[in-house]
Amino acid sequence: MKIINKLVSAFFLIFGFLLLNAQKMPPAPNSGDANRGTVGPGAQASPIDMYVYALGIVAVMFIVFFTRKYTTRKA
């Protein structure tokens, strides 16, 4: 069973690595045309970038809520 567990763990590790690298790299900006570049100043931000701080606060609130919920059940 130990060998099977190691193989399954290795499979998920490799599969996760492939999923993390599934995004294609953006094309290199041409030096001749300034409007073609997708990276750099003026590039469109992801919609989630506007809510990073709010999402962090909500995550901390969830952690506190569920920690209190499960610690009160044990007592």
All heavy atoms as a GROMACS GRO file, in nm:
protein
  577
    1MET      N    1   0.082  -0.120   0.000
    1MET     CA    2   0.000   0.000   0.000
    1MET      C    3   0.086   0.126   0.000
    1MET      O    4   0.043   0.227  -0.050
    1MET     CB    5  -0.092   0.000   0.122
    1MET     CG    6  -0.208  -0.096   0.113
    1MET     SD    7  -0.316  -0.065  -0.028
    1MET     CE    8  -0.404   0.076   0.030
    2LYS      N    9   0.205   0.119   0.055
    2LYS     CA   10   0.288   0.238   0.061
    2LYS      C   11   0.331   0.282  -0.078
    2LYS      O   12   0.339   0.401  -0.105
    2LYS     CB   13   0.410   0.213   0.149
    2LYS     CG   14   0.376   0.197   0.295
    2LYS     CD   15   0.500   0.180   0.379
    2LYS     CE   16   0.464   0.161   0.525
    2LYS     NZ   17   0.582   0.145   0.609
    3ILE      N   18   0.357   0.186  -0.164
    3ILE     CA   19   0.399   0.220  -0.300
    3ILE      C   20   0.284   0.285  -0.375
    3ILE      O   21   0.303   0.383  -0.448
    3ILE     CB   22   0.451   0.096  -0.374
    3ILE    CG1   23   0.578   0.045  -0.306
    3ILE    CG2   24   0.476   0.126  -0.520
    3ILE    CD1   25   0.629  -0.085  -0.361
    4ILE      N   26   0.164   0.233  -0.357
    4ILE     CA   27   0.047   0.290  -0.425
    4ILE      C   28   0.023   0.432  -0.377
    4ILE      O   29  -0.006   0.522  -0.456
    4ILE     CB   30  -0.078   0.201  -0.402
    4ILE    CG1   31  -0.060   0.068  -0.474
    4ILE    CG2   32  -0.203   0.271  -0.450
    4ILE    CD1   33  -0.169  -0.032  -0.447
    5ASN      N   34   0.037   0.457  -0.246
    5ASN     CA   35   0.018   0.592  -0.194
    5ASN      C   36   0.121   0.688  -0.252
    5ASN      O   37   0.088   0.803  -0.284
    5ASN     CB   38   0.028   0.592  -0.041
    5ASN     CG   39  -0.092   0.526   0.023
    5ASN    OD1   40  -0.198   0.515  -0.038
    5ASN    ND2   41  -0.076   0.482   0.146
    6LYS      N   42   0.244   0.644  -0.267
    6LYS     CA   43   0.347   0.730  -0.324
    6LYS      C   44   0.319   0.759  -0.471
    6LYS      O   45   0.337   0.872  -0.518
    6LYS     CB   46   0.484   0.664  -0.309
    6LYS     CG   47   0.534   0.663  -0.167
    6LYS     CD   48   0.670   0.597  -0.158
    6LYS     CE   49   0.716   0.588  -0.014
    6LYS     NZ   50   0.847   0.522  -0.004
    7LEU      N   51   0.272   0.657  -0.544
    7LEU     CA   52   0.241   0.678  -0.685
    7LEU      C   53   0.123   0.773  -0.703
    7LEU      O   54   0.125   0.860  -0.791
    7LEU     CB   55   0.212   0.545  -0.754
    7LEU     CG   56   0.332   0.452  -0.776
    7LEU    CD1   57   0.285   0.319  -0.830
    7LEU    CD2   58   0.430   0.518  -0.871
    8VAL      N   59   0.022   0.757  -0.621
    8VAL     CA   60  -0.095   0.846  -0.629
    8VAL      C   61  -0.054   0.989  -0.593
    8VAL      O   62  -0.094   1.085  -0.659
    8VAL     CB   63  -0.209   0.795  -0.539
    8VAL    CG1   64  -0.320   0.898  -0.527
    8VAL    CG2   65  -0.264   0.664  -0.594
    9SER      N   66   0.028   1.004  -0.491
    9SER     CA   67   0.075   1.137  -0.451
    9SER      C   68   0.158   1.200  -0.562
    9SER      O   69   0.143   1.318  -0.593
    9SER     CB   70   0.159   1.129  -0.324
    9SER     OG   71   0.082   1.081  -0.217
   10ALA      N   72   0.245   1.124  -0.625
   10ALA     CA   73   0.326   1.175  -0.735
   10ALA      C   74   0.238   1.215  -0.853
   10ALA      O   75   0.261   1.318  -0.917
   10ALA     CB   76   0.429   1.071  -0.777
   11PHE      N   77   0.135   1.134  -0.882
   11PHE     CA   78   0.044   1.166  -0.991
   11PHE      C   79  -0.026   1.299  -0.966
   11PHE      O   80  -0.032   1.385  -1.055
   11PHE     CB   81  -0.060   1.054  -1.007
   11PHE     CG   82  -0.169   1.088  -1.105
   11PHE    CD1   83  -0.144   1.086  -1.241
   11PHE    CD2   84  -0.294   1.122  -1.060
   11PHE    CE1   85  -0.244   1.118  -1.331
   11PHE    CE2   86  -0.395   1.154  -1.149
   11PHE     CZ   87  -0.370   1.152  -1.286
   12PHE      N   88  -0.079   1.319  -0.845
   12PHE     CA   89  -0.147   1.445  -0.815
   12PHE      C   90  -0.052   1.563  -0.813
   12PHE      O   91  -0.089   1.674  -0.851
   12PHE     CB   92  -0.223   1.435  -0.683
   12PHE     CG   93  -0.353   1.360  -0.695
   12PHE    CD1   94  -0.374   1.243  -0.626
   12PHE    CD2   95  -0.454   1.407  -0.778
   12PHE    CE1   96  -0.493   1.174  -0.638
   12PHE    CE2   97  -0.573   1.338  -0.791
   12PHE     CZ   98  -0.594   1.221  -0.721
   13LEU      N   99   0.070   1.542  -0.771
   13LEU     CA  100   0.169   1.649  -0.772
   13LEU      C  101   0.200   1.692  -0.916
   13LEU      O  102   0.200   1.811  -0.948
   13LEU     CB  103   0.297   1.603  -0.702
   13LEU     CG  104   0.408   1.706  -0.692
   13LEU    CD1  105   0.367   1.817  -0.597
   13LEU    CD2  106   0.535   1.641  -0.645
   14ILE      N  107   0.221   1.596  -1.004
   14ILE     CA  108   0.249   1.628  -1.144
   14ILE      C  109   0.127   1.688  -1.211
   14ILE      O  110   0.136   1.786  -1.286
   14ILE     CB  111   0.299   1.502  -1.218
   14ILE    CG1  112   0.435   1.461  -1.164
   14ILE    CG2  113   0.305   1.525  -1.368
   14ILE    CD1  114   0.483   1.327  -1.212
   15PHE      N  115   0.010   1.634  -1.183
   15PHE     CA  116  -0.114   1.686  -1.242
   15PHE      C  117  -0.137   1.829  -1.195
   15PHE      O  118  -0.176   1.916  -1.275
   15PHE     CB  119  -0.231   1.596  -1.203
   15PHE     CG  120  -0.360   1.636  -1.270
   15PHE    CD1  121  -0.379   1.614  -1.405
   15PHE    CD2  122  -0.462   1.693  -1.197
   15PHE    CE1  123  -0.497   1.649  -1.467
   15PHE    CE2  124  -0.580   1.729  -1.258
   15PHE     CZ  125  -0.598   1.707  -1.393
   16GLY      N  126  -0.116   1.859  -1.067
   16GLY     CA  127  -0.131   1.994  -1.016
   16GLY      C  128  -0.032   2.090  -1.080
   16GLY      O  129  -0.065   2.205  -1.111
   17PHE      N  130   0.091   2.044  -1.101
   17PHE     CA  131   0.191   2.128  -1.167
   17PHE      C  132   0.150   2.161  -1.309
   17PHE      O  133   0.166   2.274  -1.355
   17PHE     CB  134   0.327   2.056  -1.166
   17PHE     CG  135   0.437   2.136  -1.230
   17PHE    CD1  136   0.489   2.246  -1.168
   17PHE    CD2  137   0.485   2.099  -1.354
   17PHE    CE1  138   0.590   2.320  -1.227
   17PHE    CE2  139   0.585   2.172  -1.415
   17PHE     CZ  140   0.637   2.283  -1.351
   18LEU      N  141   0.093   2.063  -1.378
   18LEU     CA  142   0.048   2.088  -1.515
   18LEU      C  143  -0.069   2.185  -1.517
   18LEU      O  144  -0.080   2.268  -1.608
   18LEU     CB  145   0.009   1.957  -1.582
   18LEU     CG  146   0.125   1.863  -1.614
   18LEU    CD1  147   0.071   1.731  -1.668
   18LEU    CD2  148   0.221   1.926  -1.712
   19LEU      N  149  -0.158   2.178  -1.418
   19LEU     CA  150  -0.269   2.271  -1.413
   19LEU      C  151  -0.222   2.413  -1.384
   19LEU      O  152  -0.278   2.510  -1.435
   19LEU     CB  153  -0.370   2.228  -1.307
   19LEU     CG  154  -0.461   2.112  -1.345
   19LEU    CD1  155  -0.553   2.077  -1.229
   19LEU    CD2  156  -0.543   2.145  -1.467
   20LEU      N  157  -0.121   2.426  -1.300
   20LEU     CA  158  -0.070   2.559  -1.269
   20LEU      C  159  -0.004   2.623  -1.390
   20LEU      O  160  -0.004   2.745  -1.403
   20LEU     CB  161   0.032   2.552  -1.154
   20LEU     CG  162  -0.024   2.523  -1.016
   20LEU    CD1  163   0.087   2.506  -0.916
   20LEU    CD2  164  -0.117   2.634  -0.974
   21ASN      N  165   0.051   2.545  -1.479
   21ASN     CA  166   0.117   2.597  -1.597
   21ASN      C  167   0.030   2.585  -1.722
   21ASN      O  168   0.082   2.585  -1.832
   21ASN     CB  169   0.250   2.523  -1.620
   21ASN     CG  170   0.347   2.554  -1.511
   21ASN    OD1  171   0.353   2.665  -1.462
   21ASN    ND2  172   0.424   2.454  -1.469
   22ALA      N  173  -0.100   2.576  -1.707
   22ALA     CA  174  -0.189   2.556  -1.820
   22ALA      C  175  -0.209   2.683  -1.902
   22ALA      O  176  -0.247   2.677  -2.018
   22ALA     CB  177  -0.325   2.505  -1.772
   23GLN      N  178  -0.181   2.799  -1.842
   23GLN     CA  179  -0.201   2.924  -1.913
   23GLN      C  180  -0.088   2.948  -2.013
   23GLN      O  181   0.028   2.930  -1.981
   23GLN     CB  182  -0.206   3.039  -1.814
   23GLN     CG  183  -0.232   3.173  -1.878
   23GLN     CD  184  -0.240   3.283  -1.774
   23GLN    OE1  185  -0.224   3.258  -1.657
   23GLN    NE2  186  -0.265   3.403  -1.817
   24LYS      N  187  -0.125   2.988  -2.132
   24LYS     CA  188  -0.025   3.018  -2.234
   24LYS      C  189   0.044   3.150  -2.200
   24LYS      O  190  -0.017   3.242  -2.146
   24LYS     CB  191  -0.088   3.028  -2.371
   24LYS     CG  192  -0.141   2.896  -2.421
   24LYS     CD  193  -0.197   2.911  -2.560
   24LYS     CE  194  -0.249   2.778  -2.610
   24LYS     NZ  195  -0.307   2.788  -2.743
   25MET      N  196   0.169   3.159  -2.236
   25MET     CA  197   0.244   3.281  -2.213
   25MET      C  198   0.198   3.388  -2.311
   25MET      O  199   0.171   3.358  -2.427
   25MET     CB  200   0.394   3.256  -2.230
   25MET     CG  201   0.451   3.160  -2.129
   25MET     SD  202   0.440   3.222  -1.961
   25MET     CE  203   0.553   3.357  -1.970
   26PRO      N  204   0.189   3.514  -2.265
   26PRO     CA  205   0.147   3.620  -2.358
   26PRO      C  206   0.256   3.644  -2.461
   26PRO      O  207   0.374   3.622  -2.434
   26PRO     CB  208   0.129   3.741  -2.267
   26PRO     CG  209   0.212   3.712  -2.147
   26PRO     CD  210   0.211   3.563  -2.130
   27PRO      N  211   0.216   3.687  -2.578
   27PRO     CA  212   0.316   3.712  -2.682
   27PRO      C  213   0.406   3.830  -2.643
   27PRO      O  214   0.362   3.922  -2.574
   27PRO     CB  215   0.233   3.744  -2.806
   27PRO     CG  216   0.102   3.789  -2.754
   27PRO     CD  217   0.081   3.715  -2.624
   28ALA      N  218   0.528   3.827  -2.688
   28ALA     CA  219   0.621   3.935  -2.660
   28ALA      C  220   0.577   4.060  -2.736
   28ALA      O  221   0.536   4.052  -2.852
   28ALA     CB  222   0.761   3.894  -2.701
   29PRO      N  223   0.580   4.174  -2.669
   29PRO     CA  224   0.538   4.296  -2.739
   29PRO      C  225   0.635   4.332  -2.852
   29PRO      O  226   0.756   4.317  -2.838
   29PRO     CB  227   0.539   4.402  -2.630
   29PRO     CG  228   0.624   4.348  -2.521
   29PRO     CD  229   0.619   4.198  -2.532
   30ASN      N  230   0.579   4.375  -2.963
   30ASN     CA  231   0.661   4.417  -3.077
   30ASN      C  232   0.720   4.554  -3.049
   30ASN      O  233   0.654   4.641  -2.992
   30ASN     CB  234   0.578   4.424  -3.205
   30ASN     CG  235   0.558   4.289  -3.266
   30ASN    OD1  236   0.623   4.193  -3.228
   30ASN    ND2  237   0.467   4.281  -3.361
   31SER      N  238   0.840   4.574  -3.090
   31SER     CA  239   0.902   4.704  -3.070
   31SER      C  240   0.849   4.807  -3.170
   31SER      O  241   0.857   4.926  -3.145
   31SER     CB  242   1.054   4.693  -3.083
   31SER     OG  243   1.087   4.645  -3.212
   32GLY      N  244   0.790   4.763  -3.280
   32GLY     CA  245   0.742   4.855  -3.382
   32GLY      C  246   0.605   4.912  -3.353
   32GLY      O  247   0.573   5.021  -3.394
   33ASP      N  248   0.521   4.838  -3.280
   33ASP     CA  249   0.384   4.883  -3.256
   33ASP      C  250   0.360   4.891  -3.106
   33ASP      O  251   0.363   4.790  -3.036
   33ASP     CB  252   0.286   4.787  -3.322
   33ASP     CG  253   0.143   4.839  -3.320
   33ASP    OD1  254   0.123   4.956  -3.280
   33ASP    OD2  255   0.053   4.764  -3.358
   34ALA      N  256   0.332   5.008  -3.055
   34ALA     CA  257   0.316   5.027  -2.911
   34ALA      C  258   0.183   4.974  -2.860
   34ALA      O  259   0.167   4.949  -2.742
   34ALA     CB  260   0.329   5.175  -2.877
   35ASN      N  261   0.084   4.956  -2.947
   35ASN     CA  262  -0.048   4.913  -2.903
   35ASN      C  263  -0.064   4.762  -2.894
   35ASN      O  264  -0.168   4.713  -2.856
   35ASN     CB  265  -0.155   4.969  -2.997
   35ASN     CG  266  -0.162   5.119  -2.990
   35ASN    OD1  267  -0.133   5.178  -2.886
   35ASN    ND2  268  -0.200   5.183  -3.100
   36ARG      N  269   0.037   4.686  -2.932
   36ARG     CA  270   0.024   4.540  -2.935
   36ARG      C  271   0.061   4.474  -2.804
   36ARG      O  272   0.022   4.361  -2.779
   36ARG     CB  273   0.114   4.482  -3.043
   36ARG     CG  274   0.056   4.492  -3.178
   36ARG     CD  275   0.137   4.407  -3.270
   36ARG     NE  276   0.060   4.380  -3.389
   36ARG     CZ  277   0.108   4.318  -3.492
   36ARG    NH1  278   0.233   4.277  -3.493
   36ARG    NH2  279   0.033   4.295  -3.597
   37GLY      N  280   0.137   4.536  -2.720
   37GLY     CA  281   0.185   4.472  -2.598
   37GLY      C  282   0.073   4.441  -2.500
   37GLY      O  283  -0.019   4.520  -2.482
   38THR      N  284   0.079   4.325  -2.438
   38THR     CA  285  -0.024   4.287  -2.340
   38THR      C  286   0.029   4.300  -2.198
   38THR      O  287  -0.045   4.278  -2.105
   38THR     CB  288  -0.070   4.143  -2.364
   38THR    OG1  289   0.044   4.058  -2.356
   38THR    CG2  290  -0.135   4.128  -2.499
   39VAL      N  291   0.156   4.331  -2.183
   39VAL     CA  292   0.216   4.339  -2.051
   39VAL      C  293   0.276   4.478  -2.036
   39VAL      O  294   0.327   4.534  -2.130
   39VAL     CB  295   0.326   4.232  -2.034
   39VAL    CG1  296   0.387   4.239  -1.896
   39VAL    CG2  297   0.271   4.094  -2.062
   40GLY      N  298   0.269   4.531  -1.916
   40GLY     CA  299   0.332   4.660  -1.891
   40GLY      C  300   0.232   4.763  -1.843
   40GLY      O  301   0.116   4.732  -1.814
   41PRO      N  302   0.276   4.887  -1.833
   41PRO     CA  303   0.186   4.991  -1.785
   41PRO      C  304   0.069   5.009  -1.881
   41PRO      O  305   0.082   5.002  -2.003
   41PRO     CB  306   0.272   5.116  -1.782
   41PRO     CG  307   0.406   5.080  -1.833
   41PRO     CD  308   0.409   4.934  -1.862
   42GLY      N  309  -0.048   5.029  -1.826
   42GLY     CA  310  -0.166   5.047  -1.907
   42GLY      C  311  -0.235   4.918  -1.943
   42GLY      O  312  -0.339   4.920  -2.006
   43ALA      N  313  -0.179   4.804  -1.903
   43ALA     CA  314  -0.244   4.677  -1.932
   43ALA      C  315  -0.368   4.663  -1.846
   43ALA      O  316  -0.373   4.710  -1.732
   43ALA     CB  317  -0.149   4.561  -1.907
   44GLN      N  318  -0.468   4.600  -1.898
   44GLN     CA  319  -0.593   4.583  -1.827
   44GLN      C  320  -0.573   4.488  -1.709
   44GLN      O  321  -0.516   4.380  -1.722
   44GLN     CB  322  -0.700   4.527  -1.920
   44GLN     CG  323  -0.835   4.518  -1.856
   44GLN     CD  324  -0.941   4.471  -1.954
   44GLN    OE1  325  -0.910   4.437  -2.066
   44GLN    NE2  326  -1.064   4.471  -1.911
   45ALA      N  327  -0.619   4.529  -1.592
   45ALA     CA  328  -0.605   4.448  -1.471
   45ALA      C  329  -0.716   4.344  -1.466
   45ALA      O  330  -0.820   4.358  -1.528
   45ALA     CB  331  -0.612   4.536  -1.348
   46SER      N  332  -0.692   4.239  -1.390
   46SER     CA  333  -0.794   4.138  -1.369
   46SER      C  334  -0.904   4.197  -1.282
   46SER      O  335  -0.877   4.277  -1.193
   46SER     CB  336  -0.735   4.016  -1.300
   46SER     OG  337  -0.632   3.962  -1.378
   47PRO      N  338  -1.030   4.156  -1.301
   47PRO     CA  339  -1.138   4.210  -1.219
   47PRO      C  340  -1.120   4.178  -1.070
   47PRO      O  341  -1.166   4.253  -0.985
   47PRO     CB  342  -1.262   4.141  -1.273
   47PRO     CG  343  -1.226   4.091  -1.407
   47PRO     CD  344  -1.078   4.069  -1.406
   48ILE      N  345  -1.053   4.068  -1.038
   48ILE     CA  346  -1.036   4.032  -0.898
   48ILE      C  347  -0.937   4.123  -0.827
   48ILE      O  348  -0.937   4.133  -0.705
   48ILE     CB  349  -0.995   3.884  -0.886
   48ILE    CG1  350  -1.023   3.832  -0.746
   48ILE    CG2  351  -0.849   3.867  -0.920
   48ILE    CD1  352  -1.008   3.684  -0.733
   49ASP      N  353  -0.854   4.196  -0.903
   49ASP     CA  354  -0.755   4.285  -0.843
   49ASP      C  355  -0.820   4.395  -0.760
   49ASP      O  356  -0.760   4.446  -0.666
   49ASP     CB  357  -0.666   4.347  -0.950
   49ASP     CG  358  -0.566   4.248  -1.006
   49ASP    OD1  359  -0.548   4.142  -0.943
   49ASP    OD2  360  -0.508   4.277  -1.112
   50MET      N  361  -0.941   4.433  -0.794
   50MET     CA  362  -1.008   4.541  -0.721
   50MET      C  363  -1.053   4.495  -0.583
   50MET      O  364  -1.074   4.577  -0.494
   50MET     CB  365  -1.130   4.589  -0.800
   50MET     CG  366  -1.095   4.648  -0.934
   50MET     SD  367  -1.236   4.715  -1.023
   50MET     CE  368  -1.342   4.573  -1.039
   51TYR      N  369  -1.069   4.366  -0.562
   51TYR     CA  370  -1.128   4.316  -0.439
   51TYR      C  371  -1.032   4.235  -0.353
   51TYR      O  372  -1.075   4.160  -0.267
   51TYR     CB  373  -1.249   4.228  -0.472
   51TYR     CG  374  -1.353   4.300  -0.555
   51TYR    CD1  375  -1.370   4.269  -0.689
   51TYR    CD2  376  -1.431   4.400  -0.500
   51TYR    CE1  377  -1.465   4.334  -0.765
   51TYR    CE2  378  -1.525   4.466  -0.575
   51TYR     CZ  379  -1.542   4.433  -0.707
   51TYR     OH  380  -1.635   4.498  -0.782
   52VAL      N  381  -0.902   4.249  -0.373
   52VAL     CA  382  -0.805   4.168  -0.300
   52VAL      C  383  -0.815   4.192  -0.150
   52VAL      O  384  -0.818   4.099  -0.070
   52VAL     CB  385  -0.662   4.195  -0.352
   52VAL    CG1  386  -0.558   4.131  -0.262
   52VAL    CG2  387  -0.648   4.143  -0.492
   53TYR      N  388  -0.822   4.318  -0.109
   53TYR     CA  389  -0.829   4.349   0.033
   53TYR      C  390  -0.960   4.301   0.094
   53TYR      O  391  -0.962   4.245   0.204
   53TYR     CB  392  -0.812   4.499   0.056
   53TYR     CG  393  -0.676   4.549   0.011
   53TYR    CD1  394  -0.664   4.638  -0.094
   53TYR    CD2  395  -0.560   4.504   0.073
   53TYR    CE1  396  -0.541   4.683  -0.136
   53TYR    CE2  397  -0.436   4.547   0.032
   53TYR     CZ  398  -0.427   4.637  -0.072
   53TYR     OH  399  -0.304   4.680  -0.113
   54ALA      N  400  -1.070   4.321   0.023
   54ALA     CA  401  -1.200   4.276   0.074
   54ALA      C  402  -1.204   4.124   0.085
   54ALA      O  403  -1.254   4.069   0.184
   54ALA     CB  404  -1.312   4.325  -0.017
   55LEU      N  405  -1.148   4.054  -0.013
   55LEU     CA  406  -1.145   3.908  -0.008
   55LEU      C  407  -1.057   3.859   0.107
   55LEU      O  408  -1.088   3.758   0.171
   55LEU     CB  409  -1.096   3.850  -0.140
   55LEU     CG  410  -1.193   3.864  -0.258
   55LEU    CD1  411  -1.124   3.821  -0.386
   55LEU    CD2  412  -1.317   3.783  -0.234
   56GLY      N  413  -0.948   3.927   0.135
   56GLY     CA  414  -0.862   3.892   0.248
   56GLY      C  415  -0.936   3.907   0.380
   56GLY      O  416  -0.925   3.822   0.469
   57ILE      N  417  -1.010   4.016   0.395
   57ILE     CA  418  -1.086   4.039   0.519
   57ILE      C  419  -1.194   3.933   0.535
   57ILE      O  420  -1.214   3.878   0.644
   57ILE     CB  421  -1.146   4.180   0.518
   57ILE    CG1  422  -1.034   4.284   0.529
   57ILE    CG2  423  -1.248   4.199   0.629
   57ILE    CD1  424  -1.078   4.426   0.503
   58VAL      N  425  -1.264   3.900   0.427
   58VAL     CA  426  -1.367   3.796   0.433
   58VAL      C  427  -1.305   3.661   0.469
   58VAL      O  428  -1.362   3.584   0.548
   58VAL     CB  429  -1.443   3.788   0.299
   58VAL    CG1  430  -1.533   3.666   0.293
   58VAL    CG2  431  -1.525   3.915   0.279
   59ALA      N  432  -1.187   3.631   0.416
   59ALA     CA  433  -1.121   3.504   0.448
   59ALA      C  434  -1.086   3.497   0.596
   59ALA      O  435  -1.107   3.394   0.660
   59ALA     CB  436  -0.995   3.489   0.363
   60VAL      N  437  -1.035   3.606   0.652
   60VAL     CA  438  -1.002   3.607   0.795
   60VAL      C  439  -1.130   3.591   0.878
   60VAL      O  440  -1.131   3.519   0.979
   60VAL     CB  441  -0.927   3.737   0.832
   60VAL    CG1  442  -0.915   3.752   0.982
   60VAL    CG2  443  -0.790   3.739   0.766
   61MET      N  444  -1.239   3.655   0.834
   61MET     CA  445  -1.366   3.641   0.907
   61MET      C  446  -1.415   3.496   0.905
   61MET      O  447  -1.464   3.445   1.006
   61MET     CB  448  -1.470   3.736   0.849
   61MET     CG  449  -1.442   3.882   0.879
   61MET     SD  450  -1.548   4.000   0.794
   61MET     CE  451  -1.711   3.943   0.834
   62PHE      N  452  -1.403   3.429   0.790
   62PHE     CA  453  -1.442   3.288   0.782
   62PHE      C  454  -1.357   3.202   0.873
   62PHE      O  455  -1.408   3.111   0.939
   62PHE     CB  456  -1.432   3.237   0.638
   62PHE     CG  457  -1.556   3.258   0.557
   62PHE    CD1  458  -1.550   3.330   0.438
   62PHE    CD2  459  -1.678   3.207   0.597
   62PHE    CE1  460  -1.664   3.349   0.363
   62PHE    CE2  461  -1.792   3.226   0.522
   62PHE     CZ  462  -1.785   3.298   0.404
   63ILE      N  463  -1.228   3.228   0.877
   63ILE     CA  464  -1.139   3.150   0.964
   63ILE      C  465  -1.179   3.166   1.109
   63ILE      O  466  -1.189   3.068   1.184
   63ILE     CB  467  -0.992   3.191   0.940
   63ILE    CG1  468  -0.947   3.145   0.802
   63ILE    CG2  469  -0.902   3.134   1.049
   63ILE    CD1  470  -0.812   3.202   0.761
   64VAL      N  471  -1.204   3.289   1.151
   64VAL     CA  472  -1.244   3.314   1.291
   64VAL      C  473  -1.378   3.249   1.320
   64VAL      O  474  -1.396   3.184   1.424
   64VAL     CB  475  -1.249   3.466   1.318
   64VAL    CG1  476  -1.313   3.496   1.452
   64VAL    CG2  477  -1.109   3.525   1.311
   65PHE      N  478  -1.474   3.262   1.229
   65PHE     CA  479  -1.607   3.205   1.249
   65PHE      C  480  -1.602   3.054   1.265
   65PHE      O  481  -1.658   2.998   1.360
   65PHE     CB  482  -1.698   3.243   1.131
   65PHE     CG  483  -1.831   3.174   1.134
   65PHE    CD1  484  -1.928   3.213   1.225
   65PHE    CD2  485  -1.859   3.071   1.047
   65PHE    CE1  486  -2.051   3.150   1.228
   65PHE    CE2  487  -1.981   3.007   1.048
   65PHE     CZ  488  -2.078   3.048   1.139
   66PHE      N  489  -1.534   2.985   1.174
   66PHE     CA  490  -1.531   2.840   1.180
   66PHE      C  491  -1.444   2.789   1.295
   66PHE      O  492  -1.471   2.684   1.351
   66PHE     CB  493  -1.486   2.781   1.046
   66PHE     CG  494  -1.596   2.783   0.944
   66PHE    CD1  495  -1.589   2.870   0.836
   66PHE    CD2  496  -1.706   2.700   0.955
   66PHE    CE1  497  -1.690   2.874   0.742
   66PHE    CE2  498  -1.807   2.702   0.862
   66PHE     CZ  499  -1.800   2.790   0.755
   67THR      N  500  -1.341   2.865   1.331
   67THR     CA  501  -1.260   2.825   1.447
   67THR      C  502  -1.343   2.831   1.574
   67THR      O  503  -1.340   2.739   1.656
   67THR     CB  504  -1.137   2.917   1.459
   67THR    OG1  505  -1.062   2.910   1.339
   67THR    CG2  506  -1.050   2.875   1.576
   68ARG      N  507  -1.419   2.938   1.591
   68ARG     CA  508  -1.506   2.949   1.710
   68ARG      C  509  -1.616   2.845   1.708
   68ARG      O  510  -1.652   2.790   1.812
   68ARG     CB  511  -1.565   3.088   1.717
   68ARG     CG  512  -1.466   3.193   1.757
   68ARG     CD  513  -1.533   3.324   1.781
   68ARG     NE  514  -1.436   3.424   1.819
   68ARG     CZ  515  -1.466   3.547   1.850
   68ARG    NH1  516  -1.593   3.586   1.847
   68ARG    NH2  517  -1.373   3.631   1.884
   69LYS      N  518  -1.668   2.817   1.591
   69LYS     CA  519  -1.777   2.720   1.580
   69LYS      C  520  -1.731   2.581   1.622
   69LYS      O  521  -1.802   2.512   1.697
   69LYS     CB  522  -1.828   2.717   1.436
   69LYS     CG  523  -1.942   2.622   1.412
   69LYS     CD  524  -1.985   2.630   1.266
   69LYS     CE  525  -2.093   2.529   1.236
   69LYS     NZ  526  -2.135   2.534   1.094
   70TYR      N  527  -1.614   2.540   1.576
   70TYR     CA  528  -1.566   2.406   1.608
   70TYR      C  529  -1.507   2.395   1.747
   70TYR      O  530  -1.511   2.289   1.807
   70TYR     CB  531  -1.466   2.359   1.503
   70TYR     CG  532  -1.534   2.327   1.371
   70TYR    CD1  533  -1.500   2.393   1.256
   70TYR    CD2  534  -1.633   2.230   1.365
   70TYR    CE1  535  -1.562   2.366   1.136
   70TYR    CE2  536  -1.697   2.202   1.245
   70TYR     CZ  537  -1.661   2.270   1.131
   70TYR     OH  538  -1.724   2.242   1.014
   71THR      N  539  -1.453   2.502   1.802
   71THR     CA  540  -1.400   2.496   1.939
   71THR      C  541  -1.513   2.493   2.041
   71THR      O  542  -1.499   2.433   2.146
   71THR     CB  543  -1.305   2.613   1.968
   71THR    OG1  544  -1.371   2.735   1.941
   71THR    CG2  545  -1.178   2.601   1.888
   72THR      N  546  -1.626   2.556   2.013
   72THR     CA  547  -1.739   2.552   2.107
   72THR      C  548  -1.806   2.416   2.105
   72THR      O  549  -1.866   2.375   2.205
   72THR     CB  550  -1.842   2.661   2.075
   72THR    OG1  551  -1.884   2.649   1.941
   72THR    CG2  552  -1.782   2.799   2.098
   73ARG      N  553  -1.800   2.342   1.997
   73ARG     CA  554  -1.858   2.207   1.991
   73ARG      C  555  -1.779   2.109   2.076
   73ARG      O  556  -1.835   2.017   2.132
   73ARG     CB  557  -1.862   2.156   1.849
   73ARG     CG  558  -1.973   2.212   1.768
   73ARG     CD  559  -1.980   2.141   1.636
   73ARG     NE  560  -2.088   2.190   1.554
   73ARG     CZ  561  -2.115   2.146   1.434
   73ARG    NH1  562  -2.038   2.053   1.380
   73ARG    NH2  563  -2.214   2.192   1.365
   74LYS      N  564  -1.647   2.126   2.081
   74LYS     CA  565  -1.564   2.033   2.155
   74LYS      C  566  -1.584   2.047   2.306
   74LYS      O  567  -1.569   1.951   2.379
   74LYS     CB  568  -1.416   2.055   2.122
   74LYS     CG  569  -1.380   2.010   1.983
   74LYS     CD  570  -1.232   2.029   1.959
   74LYS     CE  571  -1.197   1.983   1.820
   74LYS     NZ  572  -1.054   2.003   1.791
   75ALA      N  573  -1.616   2.164   2.354
   75ALA     CA  574  -1.630   2.187   2.498
   75ALA      C  575  -1.757   2.131   2.554
   75ALA      O  576  -1.845   2.083   2.501
   75ALA     CB  577  -1.621   2.336   2.528
   0.00000   0.00000   0.00000
